[in-house]
Amino acid sequence: MTSPGAGGARPCDAVTGVRFLALGPLHAEVGREWLDLGPVRQQAVFAILLFNANRVVTPASILQGVWGGQAPATGTKLIPPYIYRLRRTLQAACVGHDGPAIDSSRIGYRLRLGSARTDVADFDEAVERAAAAETAGDLAGAAALLAEAEQSWAGEPLAGLTGPYAESRRQHLLERRIVCLEHRLELHLRLGDCHRAIPALVALQAEYPLRERLAIMLMTALYQTGRQSEAMDVFGAFRTRLATELGVEPTPALLAAYTSMLRGDLGPPWVPSRFPEGPARTRAATTT
C-alpha cells in the first residue's frame, strides 16, 4: 500500500473510509492505501490520542506516556509539532465533515474519530457477538466469531513503539488476545472437537509455558483423545516448571484436573473461562 499522493486531499466516504490499525504496526488505511503516521515518537503520541479517542488528553499526560521519566528539558514544547504534523497528515489524506480530526483546546488535544474505524473496535465487536452466541447456546457460532476476532490481529500490537503508555497498552492487548484464543479452544473442547484443538494448544503452551489454563485444556484434549500418558506428561512438566521458575505448587484447579485423570473421568470444561473484555470494560482510563 502507498500513502495518498500529493494530488491533494480526498473525501471520506464509504469507499475510502479511514481505518486505524494498532493490532500490529500502528498506521492508518484510507481505502486500500497505507497512511504513514510518521516517526516512532509521533506514532507514540498518536497512539495515546487513539486509545483515548473522543476525549481530551493533556500535554503532560502525553509527555509522561511517551517519554516517562526521560522527558527532555523542552518538556511539553515537544508535543505541538507532532500534533501539527499528525493533523496535516489526516487532513491531506481525507477531508469531509465526518472524517477523523485532531482538535486543540485550552487543556489539551482530542482525536475525533468521526466515521473512522479501528481494528481494536472490530476485535471487540466480534468478541461481543461471540459472547451473545454462547449465551444463546450456539457454541460453534461463538467459536467461529472468536476466530473472526483473531483475524483483526497483524502481529505485536503497537509494534516498535516505545514509552510507558505504548508498553502498557501492548501488554493489555496481548493478554486479551491470548484469552480470546484460550476461550475459542475451550469451546472446541466443549464441542468435543479435541483433535482440532490439540495442535493449537501445543503451540500456545510453547509460547506461554506458565499459563495454567492452557495446561489444563491440553491435558483434557489429550485425555479425551486416548492419549492419557501424554496428558500425564503435560501435568508433570507443568508442575516442574511451576516449582522451578516460580517456586509454587499446582493450584487447586490443576490438581482437580489431575485427580480427574487418575479417576478416569476428566471431561471437557463445563464452566467457560472469561471472554476477552469488551470496549466498555477495557477503555483506557482518562489521561487528563
C-alpha positions as CSV (number, residue, x, y, z in Angstrom):
1,M,0.0,0.0,0.0
2,T,1.1,3.6,-0.6
3,S,0.2,6.7,1.2
4,P,-2.1,9.2,-0.5
5,G,-0.2,11.1,-3.2
6,A,0.5,14.8,-3.5
7,G,-2.6,15.3,-5.5
8,G,-4.5,16.8,-2.6
9,A,-7.0,15.7,0.0
10,R,-9.7,13.2,-0.7
11,P,-13.3,12.9,0.5
12,C,-14.1,10.5,3.3
13,D,-16.8,8.3,2.0
14,A,-17.9,4.7,2.2
15,V,-15.3,3.6,-0.3
16,T,-12.3,5.5,1.1
17,G,-13.2,5.3,4.8
18,V,-10.3,5.6,7.3
19,R,-9.4,2.7,9.5
20,F,-6.8,2.9,12.2
21,L,-4.8,-0.2,13.0
22,A,-3.0,-0.9,16.3
23,L,-3.0,-4.7,16.4
24,G,0.3,-4.7,14.6
25,P,2.4,-1.8,13.5
26,L,0.5,1.4,14.1
27,H,-0.8,3.0,10.9
28,A,-3.9,4.1,9.1
29,E,-5.6,2.9,5.9
30,V,-7.5,5.1,3.6
31,G,-9.4,2.8,1.3
32,R,-6.7,0.4,0.3
33,E,-3.8,2.8,0.8
34,W,-1.4,2.8,3.8
35,L,-1.2,6.1,5.6
36,D,2.1,6.6,7.4
37,L,1.7,8.3,10.8
38,G,5.3,9.5,11.0
39,P,8.4,8.6,13.1
40,V,8.2,6.4,16.2
41,R,7.7,9.2,18.8
42,Q,5.0,10.8,16.6
43,Q,3.2,7.5,16.4
44,A,3.5,7.1,20.2
45,V,1.8,10.4,20.6
46,F,-0.9,9.4,18.2
47,A,-1.4,6.0,20.0
48,I,-2.3,7.9,23.2
49,L,-4.8,10.0,21.3
50,L,-6.2,6.9,19.5
51,F,-6.8,4.9,22.7
52,N,-8.4,7.9,24.3
53,A,-10.4,8.8,21.2
54,N,-13.1,11.5,21.5
55,R,-11.6,12.6,24.9
56,V,-9.2,15.4,25.7
57,V,-5.7,14.4,26.6
58,T,-3.4,16.8,28.4
59,P,0.1,17.6,27.1
60,A,1.5,16.5,30.5
61,S,-0.2,13.1,30.1
62,I,1.2,12.7,26.6
63,L,4.7,13.7,27.8
64,Q,4.6,11.1,30.5
65,G,3.1,8.4,28.3
66,V,5.8,8.8,25.5
67,W,8.9,9.8,27.5
68,G,8.2,8.6,31.0
69,G,10.9,9.8,33.3
70,Q,13.2,10.6,30.4
71,A,11.4,13.7,29.1
72,P,13.9,16.3,27.7
73,A,14.1,19.7,29.2
74,T,11.9,21.2,26.5
75,G,9.0,19.3,28.0
76,T,5.6,19.9,26.6
77,K,7.0,22.1,23.8
78,L,7.9,18.9,22.0
79,I,4.2,18.0,21.5
80,P,2.7,20.7,19.3
81,P,4.9,19.9,16.3
82,Y,3.9,16.3,16.5
83,I,0.2,17.3,16.7
84,Y,0.6,19.7,13.8
85,R,2.1,17.1,11.6
86,L,-0.4,14.5,12.5
87,R,-3.3,16.9,11.9
88,R,-1.8,17.8,8.5
89,T,-1.4,14.1,7.7
90,L,-5.1,13.4,8.4
91,Q,-6.2,16.4,6.6
92,A,-4.2,15.6,3.5
93,A,-5.5,12.0,3.4
94,C,-9.1,12.7,4.0
95,V,-11.5,15.6,4.0
96,G,-15.2,15.6,4.9
97,H,-17.5,16.6,7.7
98,D,-17.2,13.1,9.3
99,G,-13.5,12.3,8.8
100,P,-11.1,11.9,11.7
101,A,-9.5,15.1,13.0
102,I,-7.4,16.4,15.9
103,D,-8.8,19.3,17.9
104,S,-6.9,21.5,20.2
105,S,-8.3,23.1,23.3
106,R,-7.1,25.1,26.3
107,I,-6.3,21.9,28.2
108,G,-5.1,19.5,25.6
109,Y,-5.9,17.6,22.4
110,R,-8.7,15.3,21.2
111,L,-8.8,12.9,18.3
112,R,-12.3,12.8,16.9
113,L,-12.8,9.5,15.1
114,G,-15.9,10.5,13.2
115,S,-16.7,7.7,10.8
116,A,-13.3,6.1,11.1
117,R,-13.0,2.6,12.3
118,T,-10.3,0.8,14.4
119,D,-9.1,-2.8,14.3
120,V,-9.5,-2.8,18.1
121,A,-13.2,-2.0,17.8
122,D,-13.6,-4.7,15.2
123,F,-12.0,-7.2,17.6
124,D,-14.2,-6.0,20.4
125,E,-17.4,-6.3,18.3
126,A,-16.6,-9.9,17.1
127,V,-15.9,-10.9,20.7
128,E,-19.2,-9.4,21.9
129,R,-21.1,-11.2,19.2
130,A,-19.3,-14.4,20.3
131,A,-20.4,-13.9,23.9
132,A,-24.0,-13.4,22.7
133,A,-23.8,-16.6,20.6
134,E,-22.5,-18.6,23.5
135,T,-25.2,-17.2,25.8
136,A,-27.8,-18.4,23.3
137,G,-26.2,-21.9,23.3
138,D,-24.6,-21.6,19.9
139,L,-21.1,-22.8,20.8
140,A,-20.0,-23.4,17.3
141,G,-21.1,-20.0,16.2
142,A,-19.3,-18.5,19.2
143,A,-16.1,-20.3,18.2
144,A,-16.4,-19.1,14.6
145,L,-16.8,-15.5,15.8
146,L,-13.8,-15.7,18.1
147,A,-11.8,-17.0,15.1
148,E,-13.1,-13.9,13.2
149,A,-11.9,-11.7,16.1
150,E,-8.4,-13.1,15.7
151,Q,-8.3,-12.0,12.1
152,S,-8.0,-8.4,13.3
153,W,-4.5,-9.1,14.5
154,A,-1.5,-8.5,12.3
155,G,1.3,-9.1,14.8
156,E,2.5,-7.5,18.0
157,P,0.3,-4.6,18.9
158,L,1.9,-1.1,18.5
159,A,5.0,-2.9,17.3
160,G,8.1,-0.9,17.7
161,L,6.6,1.9,19.8
162,T,8.4,2.9,23.0
163,G,7.3,4.6,26.1
164,P,5.2,3.7,29.2
165,Y,1.8,4.1,27.5
166,A,2.6,2.0,24.5
167,E,4.1,-0.7,26.6
168,S,1.1,-0.8,28.9
169,R,-1.3,-0.9,26.0
170,R,0.7,-3.6,24.3
171,Q,0.7,-5.9,27.4
172,H,-3.0,-5.3,27.9
173,L,-3.9,-6.1,24.3
174,L,-1.7,-9.2,24.2
175,E,-3.4,-10.5,27.3
176,R,-6.8,-10.0,25.7
177,R,-5.6,-11.9,22.6
178,I,-4.4,-14.9,24.5
179,V,-7.7,-15.0,26.5
180,C,-9.6,-14.9,23.2
181,L,-7.5,-17.8,21.9
182,E,-8.0,-19.8,25.1
183,H,-11.7,-19.3,25.0
184,R,-12.1,-20.4,21.4
185,L,-10.1,-23.6,22.1
186,E,-12.1,-24.2,25.2
187,L,-15.3,-24.0,23.1
188,H,-13.8,-26.6,20.8
189,L,-13.3,-28.9,23.7
190,R,-16.8,-28.4,24.9
191,L,-18.0,-29.3,21.4
192,G,-16.0,-32.5,21.5
193,D,-13.5,-31.3,18.8
194,C,-10.4,-32.2,20.8
195,H,-8.4,-33.4,17.8
196,R,-8.7,-29.9,16.2
197,A,-7.7,-28.1,19.4
198,I,-4.5,-30.1,20.3
199,P,-2.1,-28.6,17.7
200,A,-3.1,-25.1,18.6
201,L,-2.9,-25.9,22.3
202,V,0.6,-27.3,21.9
203,A,1.8,-24.3,20.0
204,L,0.3,-21.9,22.6
205,Q,1.7,-23.7,25.5
206,A,5.2,-23.5,24.0
207,E,4.7,-19.7,23.7
208,Y,3.1,-19.3,27.1
209,P,4.6,-22.2,29.2
210,L,3.3,-20.9,32.6
211,R,-0.4,-20.3,31.7
212,E,-2.3,-22.9,33.7
213,R,-5.5,-22.7,31.6
214,L,-3.6,-23.9,28.6
215,A,-2.0,-26.8,30.5
216,I,-5.4,-27.9,31.8
217,M,-7.0,-27.7,28.3
218,L,-4.1,-29.6,26.7
219,M,-4.3,-32.3,29.4
220,T,-8.1,-32.5,28.8
221,A,-7.8,-32.7,25.0
222,L,-5.1,-35.4,25.1
223,Y,-7.0,-37.4,27.7
224,Q,-10.2,-37.2,25.7
225,T,-8.5,-38.5,22.6
226,G,-7.0,-41.5,24.3
227,R,-3.6,-40.1,24.9
228,Q,-3.6,-40.4,28.7
229,S,0.1,-40.9,29.1
230,E,0.8,-37.7,27.2
231,A,-1.7,-35.9,29.3
232,M,0.1,-37.0,32.5
233,D,3.3,-35.8,31.0
234,V,1.8,-32.4,30.5
235,F,0.8,-32.2,34.1
236,G,4.3,-33.4,35.3
237,A,6.1,-30.9,33.1
238,F,3.9,-28.0,34.1
239,R,4.2,-28.8,37.8
240,T,8.0,-28.9,37.4
241,R,8.0,-25.5,35.7
242,L,5.9,-24.0,38.5
243,A,8.3,-25.3,41.1
244,T,11.5,-24.4,39.2
245,E,10.5,-20.9,37.8
246,L,8.0,-19.7,40.3
247,G,8.6,-21.7,43.4
248,V,4.9,-22.6,43.8
249,E,2.8,-25.7,43.9
250,P,0.0,-26.6,41.5
251,T,-3.3,-24.7,42.0
252,P,-6.5,-26.5,43.1
253,A,-7.8,-26.3,39.5
254,L,-4.7,-28.0,38.1
255,L,-4.8,-30.6,40.9
256,A,-8.5,-31.2,40.3
257,A,-7.8,-31.9,36.6
258,Y,-5.0,-34.3,37.5
259,T,-7.2,-36.1,40.1
260,S,-10.0,-36.4,37.5
261,M,-7.5,-38.1,35.1
262,L,-6.5,-40.5,37.8
263,R,-10.2,-41.3,38.5
264,G,-10.8,-41.7,34.7
265,D,-13.4,-39.0,34.4
266,L,-11.7,-35.9,33.1
267,G,-14.2,-34.4,30.8
268,P,-14.4,-31.1,28.8
269,P,-14.6,-28.0,30.9
270,W,-18.2,-27.1,31.8
271,V,-17.5,-23.6,33.2
272,P,-16.4,-21.3,30.4
273,S,-13.4,-19.1,31.0
274,R,-13.9,-15.4,30.8
275,F,-14.3,-13.7,27.5
276,P,-11.8,-11.1,26.5
277,E,-13.1,-7.9,27.9
278,G,-15.1,-5.7,25.6
279,P,-14.8,-2.0,25.0
280,A,-17.0,-0.9,27.9
281,R,-14.6,-2.7,30.3
282,T,-11.3,-2.0,28.7
283,R,-11.4,1.6,27.8
284,A,-8.2,3.2,28.9
285,A,-8.5,5.4,32.0
286,T,-8.9,9.1,31.1
287,T,-5.5,10.6,31.0
288,T,-6.4,14.2,31.6
